[in-house]
Amino acid sequence: MNLARGERIDIGPKRGARAVSASVLLLIFLNIFLGQGFAQEIRKVRMGYPALSLTFLSFFVAKDAGIFKKHGLDVELIQMAGVVQTSALVAGEIDYLTGITSPLVAAARGLPLKGIMVTVRKPLFYVVSSPDIHRMEDLAGKKLAVDRFGTLQHLVARLLFKRKGINPDLITYIQTESVSNSVLALSQGSVHSALLSLPNNLTMIQKGFKELASADELAIQFPSGGLGVQEAKLKKDPGQVKLVLRAMLDSVEFSEKEKTWVVHYVQQKWRLNPKAAEDSYKVWISSLATDGKLSLKDLQEAFDVAYANQQIPIPVQAKTGMDYTLLDQALKERAKR
C-alpha cells in the first residue's frame, strides 16, 4: 500500500469514531492541563532601550527570533532616553535597562542598581558630516549633534577630535536627545555633523553624507550595551534574571550561526541595501561580548577616562557596580549542555 499516492484506508465507522474521540480527548487534556501549566510559566518582562541602533540588535533578535519566548519570557522592548531608563528602573516601571554606563554611574551615586552583563564591548559610533565637509579639521567652529551631554556619545566625539589633534572645545555640540533626532538634524542641515550609531551612519552615507571618523580608532574599550537591574531583583527573582541572561547568550549564539537570517533582518528593519546590511553585520558581530563580559580592568579604565574628561560627575568603581554572579552561573550551566 502506497500512502504517497493518496490511497484511502478504511478504518470503519466505529473504529474511526473511537480513534477520533480518543484524539479529541487527548487534545482537550493537553490544552487544559499542559496549556495552563505553560501559561503559568510565561513571565512578562519590560526592557528599556535608548535607540534603534545595532548596539541593541541582540535584544531585537532575541525577541523577534522567538528566543525570549523559548525561555518563557514575554518581553516588551520600550524605547526611552538613557536618563529616563535609569529613572524608570529605579521606580520599577521597567525590569531591565539595556545600557551599562547608566546603572554603574547610578550605583556610584548610591542608587541600588547593578550591571549584570555586557553585550557590546565597544561603541559603534561614527562622525558623519554634510557632503561638503571632508575632514575632521573642517568641523572646528561648527555644530555636531550628540544625543545628550555627558553620554558615551559625547565622550567618544571629544576623544576622536583629540586623537585628530583638534581641541574638542572648538566644536559646538548640539544635544538632540536621540540618534533619530541627530539623523533628522543632519538631514535638514541644522547641524554640520553628527555622531551616529551603526547602521545610521550607513543610511546617511547612502544619501551622500560623509563618514569622517569611527570609534574603532580609539584604543580603549567602552562598553555600550548590556543589562542593568535593581539590586533587589537579583535577590528576589534570580530565576527570572538567569532566564534573561540565558536568552541573551542564546541570542549571540543564534546570531553567529544564522548570519543569513540576521543580515536579512537588519536589511529589512533599517531599510538598508544588501551590501550595507552585510557590512553592518560584520562590524556588529565582531563587537559582541560573546560571554557577556568585559573585564573589570577594562571597565574601570573606560570609566576612569570618562571621569577624567568630565563626562561623568563622579568616579565609578566597576568592581562594586558590576555583578557577574548570575551570569557566571548561566555560563556554567551552558557549558554542561
N, C-alpha and C positions, 0 to 999 in steps of 0.2 A: 504494500500500500504506500503510495507516494503522496504525502500531505502537501508537498510543494505545488502539486498540480491541482490543488483545490478539491480533492476528493472528500466527500462528506462521510462522517462517521455517525451511524445511527446508534445512539446510546439508549433509545427507548424513552417514552414519556415519563414513566415512573422513576427510572434511574436518573434521567436528566433532571427531573424536578427535585429529587433528593440532593443531587450534586449542586444545583443552583442554590437551594435553600441553605445547604451547609456553607457554601461560599459567602452568601449574604450574611449569615450569622457570624462568620469569621470576620468579615469586614466591619460589621457593626461592633463586634468586640474590640477590634483594633482601634477603631475610631473613638469609642467611648473611653476605653481604659488606657491604651497606649497613647492615644492622641492627647488625652488630658494630662498624662504624665509628661509628655514632651512639651506641652504648652506651659506647664509649670516651670520648666527648665529655662525658658526664654527669659533673658534678662535685658531690660531696657537700659540703654546707656546713652548719655548725651556728651558729645565731644565738641569743643570749640576749636576752630582753626582760623587763622588770620587772613589768608589769601588763597585765591585759586591759582596755585603755583605747583610746580613739580616737587617742591620741598615736602609737600604733604601727599604726594602721589601714593605712598604706601597705605595711607588711610583710605583714600578713594578706591584703590584696588581691593583692599580688604572688604569694603562694603559692597562694591559693585560686582566683584567676582564671587560673592557669597561666602567669603572666608569668615567674616564675623558671624554670619548665620550658622555656619558649620560648627562654631564653638558655642552656640546657644545664645548669641548676643544680637539684640535688635538695636543697632547703633544709629543714632541721629547725629549727623555732622552739621554743625551750626557755624556759619561764617560770622566772625566778630573780631574787632580790632584786638591787638595783643593786650593792651591795658584793660580792655573790657573783659577779656578772657580771665585775667587774674582775679578781677572783682567778682565775676560770675562763679569762679571756682571756690573762692573764699565763702561766698554766700550760699553755695550748694546748688546753684542754678544749673551748673554743668558738673559732670563727674570727672572729666579729664580735660586738660588743655594740651595742645599738640606742639608747643614750643618747649624750649629748655631754659632759655635765658630768664623769662619771667618768673617761673617758680623759684629759681635759685636766688634771684635778686629779692624776691618777696620773702624768702626764708631768711635771708641776711637781715631783713628789716624786722624780723621777729614773727612773721606770719607762719602758721602751721602748714606749710606746703613742702613737698618733696619732688625732686626729679627722679624718675624711676627707669627711664630708658632714653637712649639717643637713637634716632632713626637716620638722620643725615649728619655726617661728621664735618661737613664744610658748607659754607654758604654758596648757593647757586645764584650769585648776583653779578650783574653786568652794567657798566656805564654805557648808555645808549644816547646818542645825540641826534639833533636835526641833521639833514643831509649836507648842509653847508659847513659843518664843523668836522674836522678831520683828525684833530689831536687833542689830548687831554689839556695841553697847554692853552689851547684856544678857549677853554672854559673859564679861565681867570676873569673875574668880574661878571660872570654870567650866572644864570639860575639853573640849579639842579634839583629835581624833585626826589624826595625820600618819603617813606611812609610817615615816620614821626621822628622828632628829635630824640636823641639818646637811645635809639634802637640799634640792632645789629646792622641794619641797612646804613644808617647814618655813620656808624663806626667804619664799616667797610669802605664807604665812599671817601672818608677822610684819610684812611690809611692808603688807599690807592693813589690819591693825589700826593701824599707824602712820598710814596715809592717813586713817583714820576718826578720828584724834586720840585713839586708845586706846593706852596703854602696853602693848606686846606681852608684857611680863614679868608682867602681871597674869593672863595666861591660863596654864592648866595643860595643857601639851602631852603627849599620851599617844602613845607610839611603838607602832605596831601591826605594823610590818614590811611591810605591803602594803595597797593600796587595798581589796582584798576584805575584809581584816580590819577596816579602818576602817568599811566599809559594815556589817559584822556588828556591830561595837561600837555604832554609832549606832542600828541597828535594835533591838538588845537593851536600849538605854538605858544602856549602860556609860559613854558619853560624852554630852555635851550637843550636840556638833557635830563635824564632820569636814571636812577638806579633801579633796574628792573630784575625780576627773578625769572628763571627759566620756566616756561618757554616764551614768556612775554617778550624777551629780547629778540627771539627768532621771528615772532609775529611782526615786530616792528621792522626788522631787517628785511622781511619780505615786502614791506611797504616802502623801502628805500632809505630807512634810517641807518645810522652808522653805529657799530659797536666799537668803543674806544678802549675798554679795559675789562678785565674779568677778575673776580675774587680769587681765581686759581693762581693769580700772580703773587698772592700773599702766602708766605711760607707757613704761617701759623694756622692751626685748625680751629675753626669756630663752629661749634655745633649749632645747626639752625632748625632742626626738627627733633621732636622727642615726645615724651609723655610726662606730664606733671599731675599730681593728685594732692588731695588733702592728707595730712598725716593720719587723721582719724580713719580714713578709708582703708589704709594699709593694715590697721589693727582690727577694724570691724568687719571688713569684707575682703580679706586676702584672696579668697576663692575667685571672686569676680575679677580682681586685678590680674591674677595669673591667667585667667581666660583671655583677657585683653592682650596681655603680653604674648601669650602663645599665638593668638591670631595675628599679631603684628610680625612675629618671627615667621609664621607661615606665609604672610603676605610677601615678605622679602624673598623667601624660597620660591614661591609661585612666580614672582616677577623675574627671577633669574632663569627659571626653567621655561616659562611661557612668554618668551620675547615677542613672538608674533602677535599674541593677544594683547600684550601691554602696549606695543607700538601702535597697533590699530586703535586701542582705547585712547591713547594720547592724541593721535591724529584727529579722532572724532571729537573729543572733549574740548580741545583747544583749537580746532579747525586749522590744523597745520597741513602743509603738503607732506607727502610721504618721506622725503629726504629730511625735512626739518623734524618730523616725528622720530625718525630713526636716530638722528643726531642727538635729539633731546634725551632719548632713552639711554644712549651710550654714556652721556655725561652724568645722568641721574644715577644709573646703576653703579657707576664707579664711585659715587659719593656716599653710598649707603654704609651704615654701620651694621654689618650683617649679623653680628651677635648682640646688637642693641646697646653697645657700649662705646664710650670714648674714655681713655684712661683718665684717672683723676688728675694726673700730672698735666695732661694736655688741656683738660677742662680748666684747671687752675691758671695755666698760662693764658688762656683766652680771656678769662675774667680779669686777670691782672692787667692785661693790655687794655681792656675796656675801661677799667678804673683809671689807669694812667692817662688815658685820653679823654677823661671826664665824660665818658658815655654812660656810666652807671654811677649813682650817687654815693655808694658805699662799697667797701671791699667785700668780696664774696669768697667764702671758704667752700670750695667744691666738695670736700670730704664730708661736710656737715649738711650740704644741700642735696646731695645725691644719695640714693639708697638703692643699690642693685640687689638687695637680698632676694626679693621675689623673682627677679629676672634670672638670677643665678639658679634658683630652684627650677624655673621653667626650662632653662638650658640643660640642666642635668637630666630632667625628665625626657627631653627631646633626644638626648644622647643615648638613652636606653631603648628608644623605639627600634 
